[in-house]
């Protein structure tokens, strides 16, 4: 029997090798990068079929899957080896996270101190640099946005956009944009891509006499970057949780009012949510766990201590006409992990063991935008998914399709109470979320497959047990304030009070 199978395999291999080079190239282009590498190692004929065109196609597919703008990398000038290396990086990084071995960076560098000429300092009216406010690594890991308070002569916020280079191609580091973000302190909240890869939107709060949400747009990073103000939106109360989808922003404030704002059309809607936000939950870390907001098509969702509350978005009106409108909740999903929520309109006892992961505006809607929940039960993380079926929700029908399904289980996981978990990110065939440990010494990464395939009944099969990896990021025993990761390129930026370290892992 074995000899028959071997003979059959040999005949199939022989039939493939008799195909023309153009067909072999076409077959190779249909494979994922690790499979292309395996094909290349089979024989000389198939090695010849893995031409630069194959690796260029594979890299473009990788960039699309990981929502990385193609203009991030100079594809046309890269060698075959460089294309291959970059296309295989997600597979290498996911292998590192899933392996039992300790993970250490292959390369570490520190960004130089900000240098500014006397002429520029005079133009800005610069008096002194103050502390870092934060940083954000753009998908692709090449560009890093760094925010810092400066006195010029009043307190303002400066933005530096760093080009960190490309590992294995050009590691040179330089500042490609240095600017002030208005005449007041600008508190950055979100960075997300412009549809079609046309740049990046930056959302933050301008701390003027009348605070407002401001949306800036940054384009053309590589040469002569341009930053423009898209729109402003006056905020009347402190924001508890905020999310972005497309050109719409949704937020919940401390008065339990929900607001949806289209910052391009400058239209909005506001309504009372009656979910009991109060002054006892203004701690940023506590709010991250107790209240989390998502927006999906025409539905707004708020997670509150173990329950998921949904509203249909009412028609948006011009901003100057957007007073409070009546809008009752469409549905409330309770007991996600067996914890019963309280009655409508009452404060819920804090259930900080359950969190809804933040929304990732970079992820497309091919099933990876599934809403994910994590719940800690002793030494185990349990997850639940809610597939994106909310478009069927209406005010007349309570809920025809929003059902939680069991996700993977993570064994031996660390504490995450009050931790700020990242949004879901794709990495090769997996999705990941991460958070900084309590002592800021390690970045904990959870890696699991997407929700399983749907059965005929419409339910998804539970995914397998998944991995948790703690990566030591505090090699220099400094006080870490932020860690930014691009899992697609294996790059990490670690911000301390005075320095920023760039680490490459794959």
N, C-alpha and C positions, 0 to 999 in steps of 0.2 A: 504493500500500500504506500509506504514512504517513498519507494522508488518511483511510483507513478506520479505522486505529488511533485517530487523533485523534477521529473522529466517535464511535467506540465509547466512548472515555474520556469524552467529553462526555455521551453518553447515560447512562453509569453514574453520573457526577456528578449529572446532573439527577435520576436516580431516587433518589439519596440525599437530595437536597434536598427531595424531595416527602414524605419521611417526617415523621411528627409529632415535636414537640420531645421528647416522652418517649422515643421510640426513639433519637433522636440523642444524647440524654443517656446512654442505656444503652450506645450504641456508644462514646461518649467514655470512659465509665467502664471499658471493657475495654482501653483503650490505656495505654501507659506514658507518664510525664510529658512526655518530649521529643516524643512523637507527638501528645499532646494540644495542645502548644504549636503544632506544625505545623498541626494541624487548625484551630486557632483563627485562624491567619493566612491560611486559604484564602479565606473569604468571610464576609460579615456573618451569614448564617444559621448557619454552623457556629461562628462566634464566639459567637453567642447561646446555642449548645448547651453551651458550656463554662461552665456555671454554677458557683457556689460548691460545690454538691454534688459536681460532678465533681472539683474540686481537693481537696476534703476526702477523697473516696474514694481519689484518687491518693496523697495524703499517708499515709493509713492503710496502703495497700499498701506504700509505701516503708518505713514504720516496721516493718511485719511482715517484709519481706524483709531488713532490716538488723538485725533482732532488737533494736529499740529499744522500750521500754515506751511505750505510747500516752500514759500519764499524764505523760510527760516534758514534753509541750507542751500549752498551753491551747487545744486545737483549736477548741472552740466559740466562743471569743472572738477568734479570729484573723480578719483580713480576707481576702478572696479573694486579694489580692496577696501577703499574707504566707504563705498556704497554698501558693500557686503557687511562691513563692521557695524555700520549704523543700522542697517535693516535687522541685524541679529541682536541688537542691544536689548529690546524688550524680553526676548527669550532668555538671554543670559541673566538679566536682572531677576526675572521671575524664578529662574532656577536657583539663584543665590538665596532668595527669600524662602523657597521651599526646602532647601537643603539643611541638614542638621549642623553643618559647619558654621563657625563664626564668620561673620561678614565684616571685612575691613575695606576701606577705600584704597584704590590703586594709585590715587593721585590726590594731593591736598595742596591748596594754595590759599593765600589770604589776600583779599582785595586791598590795594594801596589806599592810604588816606586820601580823602578828597583834596584835590589840588585846584586852586582857583587863582587866576592872575589878579594882580593889584587893580588892573583896569576893570575886570569883571566885578571884583569886590566893590569898587567905587560905584559902578553902575547900579548894583543891587543894593547899595547902602549897607553892606554886610558889616555887622558888629561882631558876631560870634556864632560858631556852630553849637547846637545843643544836641540832645540825645536822639538816637534813632527812634523812629516811630513804627517801623515795620519794613518788610520787604515781600516781594511776590515774584516767583519764578514763572515766566511765561511758558506755556506748553512747548516742548522742544528743548528746554533747558539752556538755551543760548542767551536769552535776554533776561536780566534781573532788574526789577524796579525797586529802588531804595528810597524810602521816605525819611526825612530828617527835619527836625525843627531848627530854624535859624532865627537870629535876631537881625532884622534888616529894615529899618532900625526897630520896628515893632516885630512881634512874634509872627512868623509865617512858616510855611512848609515848603521845603525844596524837594524836587524829584530828580533823581539821577537814574538814567537808564544805562545799564552796563551791558556791553557785549562781552560775554565770557568766553567766546570762541567755541570751537568744535573739537572735541577730543579726537586725536588721531588725524586732524586736518590742519587746524590752526588754533593754538591755545592762547593767542594773544588776547589780553584783556584791556578794554578801553571804554571810556564814557562816550556814548553817542548822543546823549541829550542831558542837558542840565538846565533846569528852569524852576521858577517859583509857581506854585499852584494858587494864584490869586493873592489878594491883599490881606488874608486872614489865615489862621491855622486851618489846614485842611486835613481832616481825619479820614484816612483811606479805609474803605470798607470792603469793596469787591473789585476784582479785575476779571474781565471775561472777554472772549473774542468777539469781534465784529463778524457777522454772518458773511461767509464767502472769503474769509481770511484777509479782510481789508484793514486789519489793525486790532487794537485793543480798546475796550471801554474801561474807564476808571470811574468808580462810584465812591463818593465820600461825603462827609458832612463839613460844610463851611461854617466855622464857629464865629460868625459875625454877630452883631447885635440882634439880628433876626436870623437864627440858624436855618440852613437850607441844605437839601440834598443836591449835589452837583454831579453831573455826568460829563467827563472829559473823554476825548477820543484821541488816541496816539496812533499815528500811521508811519509807514516806511521807516522801520528801525535802522536798517543797514546804512542808508545814506540820507542825510538831512531829515531826521525825524521831525514830524509836525504834531503839535498838540493844540486841539481846539475845544472850546466849550460847546457842548451839545445842548444842555438845558439845565435849569435850576427848578427846584420844587421846595417851597417853604414848608418846614415841619413845625407843628405846633406843640408836640410833646416828644419826650425821649423815645427813641426806637428800641424795641426789645429784640426783634428778630427781623431779618431782611433777606430776600432772595431775588434772583433775576432770571428771567427766561425770555430769550429773544430781545425785544425792545421794551418789555414790560417788567416793572419792578413791583413787588408786593412786600409790605411790611406791617408789623404789628407794633403798636405803641403802648406806653404804660397805662393808658386809659382804656385799654382793650379795644381800641378802634383799629380796624383793618383798612388798609389803603392799597389800591392797585393803580399804578401810574405808568402810562405809556410815554416814555421820555422823548420819543421822536415826534409823535403827534401832539404831545402835551395835553393829554386827556386823562382823567382819573375818575375813580369811584371810591367812596368812603362809607363804611357802615359799622355799627356796633357789633362786636363779636360776643360780648357777655361771657368771656371765659375766665375772668377773675385775675387779670394781671394786677399786681399790687406792688407797693414800694418795697416789700420784703424780698423781692426777686430782681433787684437791679444789679446784682453781682453778675458780671459778664459770663463767668464760668458756670454759675448756677443757671442762668437763663439759657445758655447753650444746651443744657440737658433738659430743662423743664419745658421750654417753648422753642419749637423749631417750625419754620414755615416753608412751604413749597408752593409753586404755581405750575399747573399742568393744563395746557390748552385753556378751557374756560372754567377751570376749577381752582380754588385756593384751598390748601390743606394746612392745618395747624396741629402739630403734635403737642399734647399737654399731658405730661406725666402718665404715659401709658395709654392714652386714648387719642384717636385721630378724628378730627372734626373737619368737615368739608362744607364749602359754600360755592354756589354758582356765582361767577363774577357778573355783576349787573352791567348794563351798558355804560361805557365810559363817556364822560361829558367834558367839554372844555374846562380847563382847570379852574377858571374863575366862577364856574357854576357848580362845582363839585361839593355841595354840602352833604351831610349825612343822609343816606337813603335807607329805607327799610329793607333788610335782607336776612331772612332766617336761614339757619344752617340747613343744608340738604341732608346730611347724614352724619352720624357719629359712630365710629367703630371703636368698641371698648374691649377690654380684656384681651389685648394682643398676646400677652404672656400669662394669662390667668389672673391678672390684677384688675379687679372691677373698679371702674371710674365712678366718681360721685355724680350727683344729680346735676342736671343742666343749670348753669349759672353759678354753681358753687365752686369755691376753691378746692382743688384736689390735693390730697396729701402728697407731698413730694415723693415721687418714684424715680429717683435719679439713677436707678439701675437699668432703666430703659431709655434709650436715645434713638432718635431718628437722624440718620446721617444727612448732612447738608446737601442741598441740591447742587449739582455740577452743571453749569450752563454750557460747558464744553462738550458734554457727551451727547451724541445724537440719539434718536428715538428708535433704535433697532432692538430694544429690549433691555439695554444696559441702563436705561433711565428708570429702571425699577426702583421703587421706594424701598429703602432698606432700614430695618430696625435691629438694634443690638440689645440684648438683655443679658445681664450677668447673673448667673446662678452658681454661687460658690466658686469653683475653679473652672467653670465652663461658660463660654459665650454661646448663647443661642441666637439665631437670626431668623427673621421673617421678612418675606418679600411681599409687596403688593404690586402686581403687574399694572402697567399703564393702560387701564381700561376705563378711565374716568370720563372719556368723551361721551359715553353712553348715559352719564348721569344727567338727570333733569329734575326740575322742581316738582314735576308730577309723579315721577317714579323715584322711590327712595334709593334703591341700590341694586341694579341688575348685574353688576360685574366686578365690584371691588371686594375681593376676598383675600385674606392673608394666607400665605402658604409657608410651609416650613422651609427654611434655608439650611445652610451648612452649620455644623457645630465646631467650635474652636476649643480645644482642650488646653488646660494649664495656662490660661490667659492672665495677663497682669491686671491690676486695678485700673479702672478708668473713670471712677467717680469724679464728676465735674471736669473731666478732660474734654478738650475741644477736638473732636474727631474731624478729620478732613472729609471732603466729599468723595464719593466713589470715583475711582480712576481706573481706566483700562490699562492692563499690562499683559501683552501677548494674549493668551487664552484665558486670563483671569481678570478679576477686578480687585482693587485694594482700597483700604482706608488706613489711616495712621493717626497717631497722637503721641505727644511728648510725655515721657514718664513724669511722675510727681517731682522727682529730684532733678529733672531736666538733664539727665545723663544719657538717656537712650531714646531713640525713636522706635516706638512699637508699631509694627506693620501687620495688619491682618490681610491675608490673601485668600480668596475663595473663588470658585467658579461661579458664573452667573446662575440664576435660577434654572432649574432643570427643565427638560422639554415637557411640553404639555401632553397630558394623557387625553384620551377621547372624551373624558368627562369635563375637561377644561382645567383641571388642577395640574400643577407642576410637580414633578417628582423631587423629593428632597435631594439636595446636593451632598457630596461627600464631606467628610471631616476636613477642615481646612487648616492652613498654617498660620502661626503667629511667630514673628521674628523681632527680637529686640536688637537694634543696631546701635552700638556705642558711638555717640556723636560728640562727646565731651572729652576729646583727647588732651585738651590743654587746661582742663579743670577751671573753666571760666563760667560765668553766669549766663546761661543760654536763654534768650528771650523769644526766639522763633526759629523754626526749621521749615524750609521749603524744599520739596522734592519733585523732580520730574522722573517718574518711574519708566517712561518710554526710553529715556537716554541714560538712566542710571546716575543722574546728577543730583546733588544735594547741596543746599546753601544753608549754613548755620550762622545765625546772627547772635552775637553777644552784645553787651552794653557798649563796647568800643570797637569791635571788629566784625568782619564777615568772612567766613571760611567757605571755600568752594571745594567740594569733595566729589570725585568721580568713582563709581563703584563697578562699572561694567564697560 
